[in-house]
Amino acid sequence: MGSRILTMKRQAAELGRIRTGYSRPNPDPKKGNIPVKSKTFVLTSHSRDYVAAAAKLYGGKVEQWTPQRQSVAQWRVITEARELRAILPAGDVLNQANEMWTGGGCERRCDGVTEQITRRPCICLAKYGEDWHTRPPTQVCRPTSRIGVFLPDLPDLGVWRLETKSYYAADVLAGGLDTVLQATGGTGMLPVRMWIEQRTAVREGKTKQFQVVMLVPALPKLRHALNGPISTAAALDPSSLDRPAIEAAPATVPDYVAEAKLCRTADDVIAVYQRAYAAGNGTPELSSTLRAIAADIAAGVDTTTGEIGDQDDEPGPDADGAYPAEVLDDEPADQDPEPPTAYPAPEWPAAAVPGGGAR
């Protein structure tokens, strides 16, 4: 049996990134690229195959691209998708921190109270006060939110990491995700919808435009999101949660009356009722009907026609009042008559016996 390092994070492979912006070349070659806010999602990856699959699904053109301050080229597609359908893995998948990055890497990472690298109190808060986040990123940390999701219609098993550095998006993502985690306990996967929403805020008399990534459970009704974990099948097809259950076809009840009418004896009719009773179909009405059929059979009534058979089988007189008779030749006196067993008494075939089931 395998064993694990308990302090290691157990994360799914990261296949690519989901971004809300891109950069374009600066007309001034001495300056860096110009960042652009995108109205649609941008997907990037080291694998061209993943980006090509995303372009086929969401639209857009596959292009090679090198992130700022990096030397390794990647692939990206500026999609036509304003909304993405994704699945949240189990657990708390949101990772947030106030971060400052320079050419040498991450210089500061803070949880809002303590700067984790130097173990000092929040530097931005101490230096600029409660509104530190309104200052330019060259002076303060940027609230960075990362969340890994599955894109079920793209190849391979792994997560795509959504990353945003918006102060307002950080608050929206955390609030929405915490509501879901409180209901599900983070023990199951959850389908979600993500879209880029443009917003404005007025601060100190100035209107500021910004965008946030909205992330909400993609379920038919709110009760499905708050009713605990759902199955993997429901996460892949949320509409199944709102489909009416398919009712089982009613069981076919045998025609016990028809069976009883084909019986030859009253005991056989009783056996039919016993089977009906064992199957849960022994109603008082059925019992009464089968008792009547058994009585008819015992009285010699053909239960299929209701006719009473001829009891003596004796032929009646003809129109002249004469009875038919059989004429036999005289046998020689020296010859013994044929034994009577050579002429057995005629019998009704079983199927023709009154009550025997003849139709």
C-alpha positions as CSV (number, residue, x, y, z in Angstrom):
1,M,0.0,0.0,0.0
2,G,1.3,3.4,-1.0
3,S,2.2,6.2,1.4
4,R,2.3,10.0,1.2
5,I,4.3,12.9,2.5
6,L,1.7,14.5,4.8
7,T,2.9,18.0,4.3
8,M,2.7,17.9,0.5
9,K,-0.2,19.5,-1.3
10,R,-2.2,17.1,-3.4
11,Q,-3.2,19.1,-6.4
12,A,-4.4,18.1,-9.8
13,A,-2.2,18.8,-12.8
14,E,-2.5,22.4,-14.1
15,L,-3.3,22.2,-17.8
16,G,-3.5,26.0,-18.4
17,R,-4.7,29.4,-17.3
18,I,-7.9,31.3,-17.6
19,R,-7.3,35.0,-18.0
20,T,-9.4,38.1,-18.2
21,G,-6.9,40.2,-20.2
22,Y,-3.9,40.2,-22.5
23,S,-1.2,42.5,-23.6
24,R,-0.4,44.1,-27.0
25,P,2.9,45.5,-28.2
26,N,3.8,49.0,-27.2
27,P,4.4,51.4,-30.1
28,D,7.4,52.6,-28.2
29,P,10.0,49.8,-28.3
30,K,11.6,51.1,-25.2
31,K,8.5,50.4,-23.1
32,G,6.8,47.2,-22.1
33,N,3.6,45.8,-23.6
34,I,0.3,47.5,-23.0
35,P,-2.2,45.5,-20.8
36,V,-5.7,45.2,-22.3
37,K,-8.9,44.2,-20.4
38,S,-10.7,41.6,-22.3
39,K,-14.5,41.2,-22.6
40,T,-14.1,37.5,-23.3
41,F,-12.0,34.9,-21.6
42,V,-8.4,34.2,-22.7
43,L,-7.0,30.7,-22.3
44,T,-3.3,30.0,-22.3
45,S,-1.2,26.9,-22.0
46,H,2.2,25.4,-22.7
47,S,0.4,22.8,-24.8
48,R,-0.8,23.9,-28.2
49,D,-3.2,20.9,-28.3
50,Y,-5.1,22.3,-25.3
51,V,-5.3,25.8,-26.7
52,A,-6.4,24.4,-30.1
53,A,-9.2,22.4,-28.5
54,A,-10.3,25.5,-26.6
55,A,-10.3,27.6,-29.8
56,K,-12.5,25.0,-31.5
57,L,-14.9,25.0,-28.6
58,Y,-15.0,28.7,-27.7
59,G,-13.9,30.4,-30.9
60,G,-10.8,32.5,-31.5
61,K,-7.4,32.1,-33.1
62,V,-4.5,30.1,-31.7
63,E,-1.3,32.1,-31.4
64,Q,2.1,31.8,-29.8
65,W,2.7,34.2,-27.0
66,T,5.4,34.9,-24.4
67,P,4.3,36.2,-21.0
68,Q,5.8,39.4,-19.6
69,R,9.1,38.9,-17.8
70,Q,9.4,35.4,-19.1
71,S,11.5,33.8,-21.9
72,V,9.5,30.6,-22.5
73,A,6.9,30.9,-25.2
74,Q,3.4,29.5,-24.6
75,W,0.1,29.3,-26.6
76,R,-3.0,31.4,-26.2
77,V,-6.4,32.0,-27.6
78,I,-8.5,35.1,-27.1
79,T,-11.8,33.3,-27.2
80,E,-15.3,34.6,-28.2
81,A,-16.7,33.2,-24.9
82,R,-18.2,35.6,-22.5
83,E,-19.2,32.8,-20.2
84,L,-17.5,29.5,-19.3
85,R,-19.2,26.4,-17.8
86,A,-16.8,24.7,-15.4
87,I,-16.7,22.3,-12.4
88,L,-15.3,23.1,-9.0
89,P,-13.2,20.3,-7.6
90,A,-14.0,19.1,-4.0
91,G,-12.5,21.2,-1.2
92,D,-11.6,24.8,-0.8
93,V,-10.1,25.6,-4.2
94,L,-9.7,29.4,-3.7
95,N,-6.2,30.7,-2.9
96,Q,-5.9,34.4,-2.2
97,A,-3.1,36.7,-1.1
98,N,-1.9,40.3,-1.5
99,E,1.2,40.0,-3.6
100,M,3.9,42.1,-5.1
101,W,6.0,40.7,-7.9
102,T,9.2,42.1,-9.3
103,G,11.8,40.8,-11.8
104,G,13.2,38.6,-9.0
105,G,9.9,36.9,-8.3
106,C,7.4,37.3,-5.5
107,E,8.7,40.0,-3.2
108,R,5.7,40.1,-0.8
109,R,2.8,37.8,0.0
110,C,0.4,39.0,2.7
111,D,-2.8,37.6,4.1
112,G,-4.0,41.1,5.0
113,V,-2.6,40.9,8.5
114,T,0.9,39.5,8.2
115,E,3.4,39.6,5.4
116,Q,4.3,35.9,5.0
117,I,7.9,36.3,3.7
118,T,9.2,38.7,6.3
119,R,6.7,37.8,9.0
120,R,6.0,41.5,9.5
121,P,2.6,43.2,9.9
122,C,0.9,44.1,6.6
123,I,3.2,46.7,5.0
124,C,0.6,48.3,2.7
125,L,-1.9,48.8,5.5
126,A,0.7,50.3,7.8
127,K,2.0,52.7,5.1
128,Y,-1.1,53.8,3.3
129,G,-4.1,53.0,5.5
130,E,-7.4,51.3,4.8
131,D,-7.6,52.5,1.2
132,W,-4.1,51.2,0.3
133,H,-5.6,49.1,-2.6
134,T,-6.5,52.3,-4.5
135,R,-2.9,53.1,-5.0
136,P,-0.9,52.0,-8.1
137,P,0.6,48.5,-8.2
138,T,4.1,50.0,-8.3
139,Q,3.6,51.1,-4.7
140,V,1.4,48.4,-3.1
141,C,0.6,44.7,-3.3
142,R,-2.2,43.5,-5.6
143,P,-5.0,41.4,-4.2
144,T,-4.5,38.1,-6.2
145,S,-7.1,35.4,-6.4
146,R,-6.4,32.0,-7.9
147,I,-9.0,29.2,-8.3
148,G,-8.6,25.9,-10.2
149,V,-11.6,24.5,-12.2
150,F,-12.2,21.6,-14.5
151,L,-13.3,22.5,-18.0
152,P,-15.2,19.2,-18.8
153,D,-15.4,19.7,-22.6
154,L,-11.6,20.0,-23.0
155,P,-9.1,17.1,-23.1
156,D,-7.4,15.4,-20.2
157,L,-7.9,15.4,-16.5
158,G,-6.5,18.5,-14.8
159,V,-7.4,22.0,-13.7
160,W,-7.4,25.4,-15.5
161,R,-6.3,28.1,-13.1
162,L,-8.3,31.3,-13.1
163,E,-6.2,34.2,-11.8
164,T,-7.3,37.8,-11.2
165,K,-5.7,40.7,-9.5
166,S,-8.8,42.7,-8.9
167,Y,-9.6,43.9,-5.4
168,Y,-13.3,43.7,-6.1
169,A,-13.1,40.3,-7.7
170,A,-11.4,38.9,-4.7
171,D,-14.3,39.9,-2.5
172,V,-16.9,38.5,-4.9
173,L,-15.1,35.2,-5.5
174,A,-14.6,34.6,-1.8
175,G,-18.2,35.5,-0.8
176,G,-19.8,33.3,-3.5
177,L,-17.5,30.3,-2.8
178,D,-17.9,30.5,0.9
179,T,-21.7,30.3,0.6
180,V,-21.4,27.1,-1.5
181,L,-18.8,25.5,0.8
182,Q,-21.0,26.2,3.8
183,A,-23.8,24.2,2.2
184,T,-21.8,21.4,0.6
185,G,-18.9,21.1,3.1
186,G,-16.6,21.0,0.1
187,T,-17.0,17.2,-0.1
188,G,-18.2,17.1,-3.7
189,M,-17.8,18.6,-7.1
190,L,-20.0,21.5,-8.2
191,P,-20.9,22.9,-11.6
192,V,-20.4,26.6,-12.0
193,R,-20.9,29.4,-14.5
194,M,-18.2,32.1,-14.9
195,W,-18.5,35.4,-16.7
196,I,-16.7,38.7,-16.9
197,E,-18.8,41.6,-15.5
198,Q,-18.0,45.2,-16.1
199,R,-18.6,47.5,-13.0
200,T,-18.0,51.0,-11.9
201,A,-17.4,52.6,-8.5
202,V,-17.2,56.2,-7.4
203,R,-14.3,57.2,-5.0
204,E,-13.4,60.7,-4.0
205,G,-15.7,62.1,-6.8
206,K,-14.1,60.0,-9.5
207,T,-15.7,57.1,-11.3
208,K,-13.5,54.0,-11.6
209,Q,-14.3,51.3,-14.1
210,F,-13.2,47.7,-13.3
211,Q,-14.2,44.2,-14.1
212,V,-14.8,41.2,-12.0
213,V,-15.2,37.5,-12.6
214,M,-18.5,36.3,-11.4
215,L,-18.7,32.6,-10.3
216,V,-22.0,31.1,-9.3
217,P,-23.3,27.5,-9.0
218,A,-24.8,26.4,-12.3
219,L,-27.8,24.5,-10.9
220,P,-31.5,24.5,-11.9
221,K,-32.6,25.8,-8.5
222,L,-30.9,27.4,-5.5
223,R,-32.0,24.5,-3.3
224,H,-29.7,22.2,-5.3
225,A,-26.7,24.3,-4.3
226,L,-27.7,24.5,-0.7
227,N,-28.8,20.9,-0.2
228,G,-25.4,19.3,0.2
229,P,-23.0,17.5,-2.2
230,I,-24.3,16.2,-5.5
231,S,-23.1,13.2,-7.5
232,T,-20.4,13.4,-10.2
233,A,-23.1,12.6,-12.8
234,A,-25.2,15.6,-11.7
235,A,-22.1,17.8,-11.8
236,L,-21.5,16.9,-15.4
237,D,-25.2,17.2,-16.3
238,P,-26.9,19.7,-13.8
239,S,-30.2,19.6,-15.7
240,S,-30.7,16.0,-14.5
241,L,-31.4,17.4,-11.0
242,D,-34.6,18.9,-12.2
243,R,-35.9,16.1,-14.4
244,P,-39.0,14.3,-13.1
245,A,-38.4,10.7,-12.0
246,I,-39.4,8.1,-14.5
247,E,-42.3,6.2,-13.1
248,A,-42.0,2.4,-13.3
249,A,-44.5,0.8,-15.6
250,P,-47.4,-0.8,-13.7
251,A,-47.0,-4.5,-13.3
252,T,-49.2,-6.6,-15.5
253,V,-51.8,-8.6,-13.5
254,P,-52.5,-12.1,-14.9
255,D,-56.0,-12.8,-16.0
256,Y,-56.9,-15.2,-13.2
257,V,-60.5,-15.4,-14.3
258,A,-59.6,-16.6,-17.8
259,E,-57.2,-19.1,-16.3
260,A,-59.9,-20.4,-14.0
261,K,-62.4,-20.9,-16.8
262,L,-59.9,-23.2,-18.5
263,C,-59.6,-25.4,-15.4
264,R,-61.0,-28.9,-15.4
265,T,-61.7,-29.3,-11.7
266,A,-62.7,-27.2,-8.8
267,D,-59.3,-28.0,-7.2
268,D,-57.5,-26.4,-10.2
269,V,-59.5,-23.3,-9.7
270,I,-58.5,-23.2,-6.0
271,A,-54.9,-23.4,-7.1
272,V,-55.3,-20.4,-9.4
273,Y,-56.7,-18.4,-6.5
274,Q,-53.8,-19.5,-4.2
275,R,-51.3,-18.1,-6.8
276,A,-53.2,-14.9,-7.0
277,Y,-53.2,-14.5,-3.3
278,A,-49.5,-15.2,-3.0
279,A,-48.8,-12.5,-5.6
280,G,-50.9,-10.0,-3.6
281,N,-53.8,-10.0,-6.1
282,G,-56.2,-12.1,-4.0
283,T,-59.0,-9.6,-3.7
284,P,-62.5,-10.4,-2.3
285,E,-64.0,-9.8,-5.8
286,L,-61.6,-12.3,-7.4
287,S,-62.3,-14.9,-4.6
288,S,-66.1,-14.6,-5.2
289,T,-65.7,-15.0,-9.0
290,L,-63.4,-18.0,-8.8
291,R,-65.7,-19.7,-6.2
292,A,-68.6,-19.3,-8.7
293,I,-66.5,-20.8,-11.5
294,A,-65.4,-23.7,-9.3
295,A,-69.1,-24.4,-8.5
296,D,-70.0,-24.3,-12.2
297,I,-67.3,-26.8,-13.0
298,A,-68.5,-29.1,-10.2
299,A,-72.0,-28.9,-11.6
300,G,-70.9,-29.7,-15.1
301,V,-71.3,-26.2,-16.6
302,D,-69.0,-25.3,-19.5
303,T,-67.5,-22.1,-18.0
304,T,-66.5,-20.8,-21.4
305,T,-70.0,-21.0,-22.9
306,G,-72.3,-21.3,-19.9
307,E,-74.0,-24.3,-21.4
308,I,-75.0,-27.4,-19.4
309,G,-73.9,-30.7,-21.1
310,D,-76.4,-33.6,-21.9
311,Q,-76.3,-35.9,-18.9
312,D,-77.6,-39.2,-20.4
313,D,-76.5,-39.0,-24.0
314,E,-79.6,-41.0,-25.0
315,P,-81.0,-40.1,-28.4
316,G,-84.6,-39.0,-28.5
317,P,-87.4,-40.2,-30.8
318,D,-87.6,-39.0,-34.4
319,A,-90.6,-37.1,-35.9
320,D,-92.6,-40.3,-36.2
321,G,-92.0,-41.2,-32.6
322,A,-89.6,-44.0,-33.4
323,Y,-86.3,-44.5,-31.7
324,P,-83.2,-45.3,-33.8
325,A,-82.0,-48.9,-33.5
326,E,-79.0,-50.8,-34.7
327,V,-79.8,-53.9,-36.8
328,L,-77.4,-56.8,-36.4
329,D,-77.1,-59.9,-38.6
330,D,-77.9,-63.2,-37.0
331,E,-74.7,-65.0,-36.1
332,P,-74.2,-68.7,-36.8
333,A,-75.4,-70.8,-33.9
334,D,-72.0,-72.5,-33.7
335,Q,-70.1,-69.2,-33.2
336,D,-69.8,-67.4,-30.0
337,P,-70.8,-63.8,-29.9
338,E,-68.0,-61.1,-29.9
339,P,-66.9,-60.3,-26.4
340,P,-68.6,-57.1,-25.2
341,T,-65.2,-55.5,-24.6
342,A,-64.7,-55.2,-28.3
343,Y,-67.4,-52.5,-28.3
344,P,-66.3,-50.1,-25.4
345,A,-68.7,-47.5,-24.3
346,P,-68.1,-44.2,-26.1
347,E,-66.4,-41.4,-24.1
348,W,-66.2,-37.6,-24.6
349,P,-62.7,-36.4,-25.4
350,A,-61.2,-34.6,-22.5
351,A,-61.5,-31.3,-24.3
352,A,-65.2,-31.8,-24.9
353,V,-66.3,-32.9,-21.5
354,P,-68.6,-30.3,-20.0
355,G,-66.5,-27.9,-18.1
356,G,-63.4,-29.2,-19.8
357,G,-62.6,-26.0,-21.6
358,A,-64.0,-26.6,-25.1
359,R,-64.6,-23.4,-27.0
